[in-house]
Amino acid sequence: SPHNEHNEQNWGGGYRYTSGTVSGEVGAFKNTYRRWSPYVGVEWLPMAYGPLSGGGGLIAALNYPEDKVKVVKGVSIAPVFSLRWQATSSISLSLRTIPARNGVTELSAGWTFK
């Protein structure tokens, strides 16, 4: 079936810079079509409860055209919803979902360099 042809484990890496409730991120991942997709994103996480924060943002990626997201000159742009858990002062876990991509969900770990 077509579903089996897709890469369901999209490994990659990136760099995130956070200032207050706003983060910017750049990186690359192996996409569903087994092509490398460089990406850039911005998140705003204004809702906080203890070590949890939530909000949303936008992500733009290359080499990932689909009907369900806005594609401008080969760049797909999609909204994301985010939840981040700051486990320690140095370690965080983020859970993001991209509704426009059939609810694609991403789990990522972060390490703060001081």
C-alpha positions in Angstrom: 0.0 0.0 0.0 1.2 3.6 -0.5 1.4 4.0 3.3 4.2 1.4 3.5 6.2 3.4 1.0 6.5 6.4 3.3 9.4 6.9 5.8 7.6 6.9 9.2 10.7 7.7 11.3 11.9 11.1 10.2 15.2 11.4 12.1 17.1 14.8 12.0 18.8 17.4 14.0 18.6 21.1 14.6 19.5 24.1 16.6 16.9 26.1 18.7 17.4 29.5 20.2 15.0 30.5 22.9 14.4 34.0 24.4 11.6 34.1 26.9 8.5 32.5 25.3 9.7 32.8 21.7 12.0 30.2 20.0 13.6 30.1 16.6 14.8 26.8 15.1 16.8 25.6 12.1 17.8 22.1 11.1 17.2 19.2 8.7 15.4 15.9 8.7 14.8 12.9 6.4 11.2 13.5 5.3 8.4 11.1 4.5 9.6 10.8 0.9 13.1 9.9 2.1 14.5 13.3 1.0 16.5 15.6 3.3 14.4 18.6 4.2 16.1 21.7 5.7 13.7 23.6 7.8 13.2 26.8 9.8 10.6 27.4 12.4 9.3 29.9 15.0 7.3 29.0 18.2 5.6 31.1 20.7 4.8 29.3 24.0 2.9 31.8 26.1 0.9 29.3 28.2 2.9 28.0 31.2 2.1 25.8 34.2 5.2 24.9 36.2 7.7 23.1 33.9 5.1 22.8 31.0 4.6 25.4 28.4 2.3 25.4 25.3 1.5 27.4 22.2 2.2 27.2 18.5 4.1 28.6 15.6 5.0 28.0 11.9 7.5 25.7 10.2 8.8 26.0 6.7 10.6 23.1 5.0 12.1 22.3 1.6 11.5 19.1 -0.4 8.2 18.4 1.2 5.4 19.4 -1.2 1.8 18.3 -0.4 -1.7 19.4 -1.2 -2.6 20.1 2.5 0.0 22.7 3.2 0.8 26.1 1.7 3.7 25.7 -0.8 5.4 28.9 -1.9 8.3 28.5 -4.5 9.0 25.0 -3.3 8.8 25.8 0.4 6.0 24.2 2.4 4.7 26.3 5.3 2.5 24.8 8.0 1.2 25.8 11.5 2.3 23.7 14.5 0.9 23.3 18.0 3.6 22.7 20.7 3.9 21.5 24.2 7.3 21.7 26.0 8.4 20.2 29.3 11.5 21.7 30.9 12.8 18.6 32.7 15.8 20.4 34.2 17.5 23.7 33.6 19.4 22.0 30.7 17.1 19.3 29.3 13.7 19.8 27.6 11.3 17.5 25.7 9.0 19.0 23.0 5.9 17.5 21.5 4.6 19.1 18.3 1.7 18.3 16.0 1.2 19.6 12.5 -2.6 19.3 11.8 -2.2 20.2 8.1 0.0 17.0 7.7 -2.7 14.6 8.9 -1.7 15.3 12.5 2.0 14.4 12.1 3.5 14.4 15.6 7.1 15.1 16.5 8.9 14.3 19.7 12.2 16.1 20.2 14.7 16.4 23.0 16.7 19.6 23.7 19.9 20.3 25.5 20.8 23.8 26.7 24.4 24.9 26.3 25.5 27.5 28.8 
